[in-house]
Amino acid sequence: MDALTVGYDVYEIRKQFPVLKRELKGKPLVYFDNAATSQKPQVVIDALVDYYSNYNANIHRGIHTLAEEATAAYESTREAARMFIGAGSVEEIIFTRGTTEGINLVTNTWGRANIRRGDEIIISTLEHHSNIVPWQMLAEEKGAIIRVIPITENGEIQLDEYYKLLNEKTKIVSIVHASNSLGVVNPVKQVIDAAHRTGALVMIDGAQSTVHLDIDVTALDCDFFAFSSHKLYGPTGVGVLYAKKEILEAMPPFHGGGEMIKEVSFEKTTYNDLPYKFEAGTPNIADTVAMKAAFEFINSIGKENIRRHENDLLRYGTELLKNIKGVHIKGDVEEKVSVISFVVDNIHPQDLGILLDNQGIAVRTGSHCTMPLMQCLKINGTTRASFAAYNTREEIDKLAKGLEKAIKMLS
């Protein structure tokens, strides 16, 4: 596919990412670890430098010029986040350290206030540890029960089995939108609608989906949605939790301290309005400000254009790797984001990853923080190549050749 047929020139996009000019061990860097974290364009880096160079100050309570400028920049990111995921109000946008903290915020506030002994929590076999462990901790504390949606051998959730799990004891369903290990996209709208018919709430882990798919939390009607900046070309250490306003208003705060209060005395504290009730202390101002530049970067290209490009890479890479003897792709389904996760006969993923790194190719190996999924698939891990807006077919050719070379060396 010609670079321009996808709506943008990928080679011009690559020029915006300084790290892509690097060489590793004498070879040009091929970065295929985007599902773990994407690289950052110059506009995001510049936004960080600009904040620290020109208006570094604490936000919200200062009356001097720098504080007002910092506050305005910080809150403009909140509006950008609202628009990016289709939320109805900035009051529904809570800044967090990332998806993991977003899920923990829900389990520690809504969960502790609403889950009782014997209640049931539904997750799926595809979940990242971040969407398993917090619910396990809550269930252990409250005496609740965790139910798990099974998957097919291709990694798709079994909706019929999910429907059977739903009952009057189900209080919340927490499910990944797109699997970080396999790339499989879950039918979350069907999951949400079915849960709501039983009176349960739904949390969506959007860590992998938000950069690839069009997200409209209002249309989805999910109750909670969490994602991280660093997987969508933004800085690390910042993310967003969306929740419906009426649910947030009823939830207790997560952390106590400055900003999340209206008045404090030794006898009583009254809490701040949304969204500040959930944002205690000095936040990660610089990275939050720079996250807006990441939203703008994606919007400037167009998600549809990026998705078309990534889907082309996914199809091209899948066909190339399928034709390599001994390679078996996991999660080879129609509805997926740009992730190819595979195993190779008689070769440990870590050994493969090391040999590919020696050729300048960065992939992720192991269980990808989805150990229960790997146990279900009866494997000890996979090698995962994940693609972004700046990757090319030529890089996939290098992966295929590098893979063939590594297999020959290890066989």
N, C-alpha and C positions, 0 to 999 in steps of 0.2 A: 504493500500500500504506500503510495506516495505521501510524504509528510504533509503536504498541503491539503490532501483530500479529507483529512480529519478535522479541518477547520483552523489549524494553526501549524506553524512550521516548528517541529519539535527541536530542530537544531538551533533555532533562535531562542527557544525556551531554555535549552541547556546552557546557553551563555549566561543566563541569569543566576546560575547556581555555582558559586565559586569552588565548592568541593569537587565538582565533576571534572575539574582541570587536573586533579591529582593523579599521580601514578603510584601504584603499589607494586613493590618488588620489580620495578622496571616495566610494568604493564599499565596501560590506562585503566583507571578505576571503572569497574562495572558494578553499579550499586543496585542489588536486587533484594535489599532487606527493608523495603518500604513499609511492610506490615508491622515491623517493630518500631521504626520511626522514619519519617521521610526527611530528605534533605531540605535546606532552607534557601529560598531565593534571596537575592541581594536586598530586595525591598523590605523583607522581614528583618534582616540583619541591620539595615539602615534605621529602621524604626526603633530598634533597641538602642542603638548608638545615639540617635537623636534624643530619646528620652533622657538618657544619662548625661548627655552633653549639654542639653539646653533647658530642661524643665524638671529635673529630678526633685521631687518633693512628695511628702505624704499627702493623702487625698482626703476629701470630704469636709474636714473640719478647719482647714486653714483659710485665712482671708487674704493672704498675700498672693501676688500674681502667679508665682510658680505653682503654688498649691491649686489655684483655680485652673491653670492650664493642665496640670496633671489629672485633676478630677474630670475635666471635660474630655480628655483623651481616654481615660479609663471607662467612663460611662458611654462614650461613643462606641467602644468595643461591645458593650452590652447590647446596644441597639443593633449593631452589625450581627451579633450572634443570634439575636431574636429573629432577624430577617433571614438568616442563613438556614434556620431550621423551622421557620414558619410558626413561631410561638405568637400568642395573642398579645402579650404584654412583657415589658422589660422586668416587671415584678416576678415573672416566672423564670428568669434567667439568674441562676446562682453560679458564681465563679468558684471553681474548686482547683485542686492540684491535678485533676485529671479524672478519667473514668473510674479508676479504683476508688478514689475518695468520694466520688459521686454516689457509687453503690454503697459504700460504707456509711455515708451520710444518711441514706434512706433506711438502711438496716438499723442504725443506731437511734434514729429519731422516730420516723413513722413505725418502724418495726417494733421497737420497744414499747411504743404507746399502744399498738394495735394487735400484736400477735399474742395469743394465749395458748395455754396447754392444749394439745390436741389439734390445733390449727394446722393447716397444710400449706406448704410453700412449693411451687412447681418451678423447676429449672429444666434444662435439657442436657443431653449427653455432650453437646458441642461446647459447653461453657468453658471460658477462661477461668482460671483459679479465682480471679477477682470477682466472679459472679457465682462462685461456689462457697468459698471459705467464709465470707461475711454472713451468708445465710445459714451456714452450718453453726457458726458461733451464736447467732440469734436463736436458732432452733434448740441448741443445747441449753442456752440460758432460760428459754421460755417453755421448754418441753414440747416444742412443735415438731412436725414431721415434714421431711423433704421428700418430694416425689420427683422422679426423673423421667422426662420424655425420651423414649428410645429413638434410635435412628436406623435408617436402612444401611446396607453395606456400602452405599455410595455417599453416606453422610448426610442424608436429608432426614429431617425429623418426621416421625410417623404421626400425622395429624389425627388419624383415627384413634391411636393410642392416647394421644393428648386429650382428646375429647372425653375419653373414658376416665382419665385422671381427675377431671374437673368435677367438683361436688360442692355441697354447701359448706364444707370445712375449708375449701380453698380460699385463702385470703389474698395471696399475691402470686403472680406468675412473673418470673424474671428470666428473660431470654435474650440471647445474643442476636443481633440483626444480621450480621455477616460473620462467619467463623474466621477467627484469626489463623487457625491451623489449616483449614481446607478451602476457605474462600466461599463456602456454600452460603447462599442468602436464604434466610428463613422467611416463610410467609407470615410476617408479623401482624399484618392487618387481620388475617383470619384468627391468629392466636389472640389478639386483643379483643376482637368482637366476641369470641366464644367465652373468654374469661369474664367480660363484662356482663354477659347474660347470666352468669352464676353469682354476680356481685363481687367478683375479685378485681383487684387492681393489677396493673401491668407495668413492669419496668423493662425498658429496652436498653441493652448495652450497645451503643452506637459507635464504639471505638473504631471499628473497621469499616462501617457503612457510611459514615458522615462525609468522608472525602470522596467516595465513589458514587453514591446514590443521591437522588433528589430526596431531601428530607422535609416532610411537612408534619410536624407533631400534632397540629390541629386536625388535619385530615386523618392521620393515623388514630387519633383519639387515645394515645397512650397516656398513662398517668405520670410516668417518669421516663426521662431519656437522658443518657449520659454520654459524653464524648470527650476526647483529648485533643488539644491543640497540636501536639507534636506529630501526630499522624496525618495532619492536613497542612503540611509545609510551615507550621507555626512553631513557636518556641516550646521547649519542654517545661514541665512543672506548672501547667495551667490547663484548665478545661472547663466544661460547662455541665451543670445539672439543670435540666428543665423539669419542672413539675407544675401541674395545674394549680392555679392560684388558690383555690379553695382548700386544696390538700396542704399546701405550704402554710397557709394561715392556721390550720389546725395542728400542725406539727410543732413539737418543742424544738428549741435551738439545738444545734450540734455542738458548738464550742461557746464558751463564755469568755467575755472580755470586752475590749473597746469596740465601738462601732455597732455592735449588735444590740445595744441598749438605748433606751430613751432616758430613763432616770435610774440612779442607783443610790440606795441608802443601805445602812447596815441591817435594816429590817426587811427591805423588799427591793426587787429590781423589776422594772417594766421593760419589755423587749421592744426593739426597733421595728419599723415597718418592713415589709418585703421590698427588695430582696436582702436587705442588710441584716436582718435577723439571723441569717446563716453565714455571715461573712465577718467573723470576729477577727480583730487585730489588723495589723498592717498587712495587706495582701501582696501578692506577687505583681506589683504594679507594672513594672517594665515589660514583663512577658505578656501580661494581659493586654497592654497597649499594642504590642507588636502582633498579637493574635489577629487584630483587625486587619493588619497588612496581609496576613495569610488568607483571610476571607476575600479580601479585595483581589489578591493574586488569582485565586480560583475563579472568582466571578469575571475577571478580565479575560480569561481564556474561554470560560463557559464550561459548566459541568458536563453538558451533553457532548461537547467536543472532546473533553478529556476522556469521558467514558467510551466514546467511539474509538479513540486511540488505544486506550487500555484493553478494550475488548479485542481489537485487532492483534495486539501483542499476546493476549491470552490464547486466542485461537492459533496463532502462528507458533507460539511456544509449546502449546499442548501437542500439536501435530509433530513438531520436531522431536520432542522428548519421547513421545509414544513409539517412535520408530527406532529408538536406541534399545538394543537388546538388554534385557534385565531390568529396565526402568518400569515402574508401576506407579501411575498417578492415583492419588487418593483424593476423593471428592470431585471426581470427573462428572460434573452435572451441568445442566444448562444454565441454571440461575446461580451465578457466582460472581464475586469480584475478582480482580486481577491477581490471583494467587495460584501458583502451581506447587502443590505439595506432593512429594514422591519418595518412594523407597527404591533401592537398588538391590537386587539379589546378592546376598552374602557379603554386603558391605555396610559397615556402620555409618550412619549419617555424619557423625563427627569426623571420621576419617575423610569422608568425601568433602566436607566443608573446608578442611585444612588444605587439601590439594587444590580445591577451587580458589581458595584465598591466595595460594602461591601463584595463581595465574591472574591475580588482580580482580577476582570475581567474588563479591560479598553476598553470601546467602545466609540464611538462618538454619540451624540444625537443632534437633532435639525434640522435646515434647511440646514446646511452644506454650508452656503453662497450661496445658490441657491434658494432664496425665490420665484422668478417667477416660477421655476420648481415645487416647492411644491404647489403653488397656482394652477398650471395647473393640478396637480395630485389630487387636492382637499384634501390635508392633511396639518397638521401643522408642520410636520417634520417626521423623521424616526430615528430608531436606526441603526447604521452602524457598522458592523464588517468587518475589512479589514485585509488581510493576507499578510505576507512577507516570505522571505526565511527561517526564523528561527521558524516559527509557526508549530504546529503539530496537528495531528488528536486528540490526547489526550486533547489538549487545546480546540478544538472544542467540544469535549464531555462535557467538563466543562462548556462551554458556553450554550449548550443545557440544561444541568441539572440546571444551574444557572437561565436560562430563565424560565424553568418550575417552579422552586421554586419562582421566582419573580412574575410570573403570578398568582400563587396560593395565594401569600400574598396580591396582589393588587386586586384580584377578589372579 
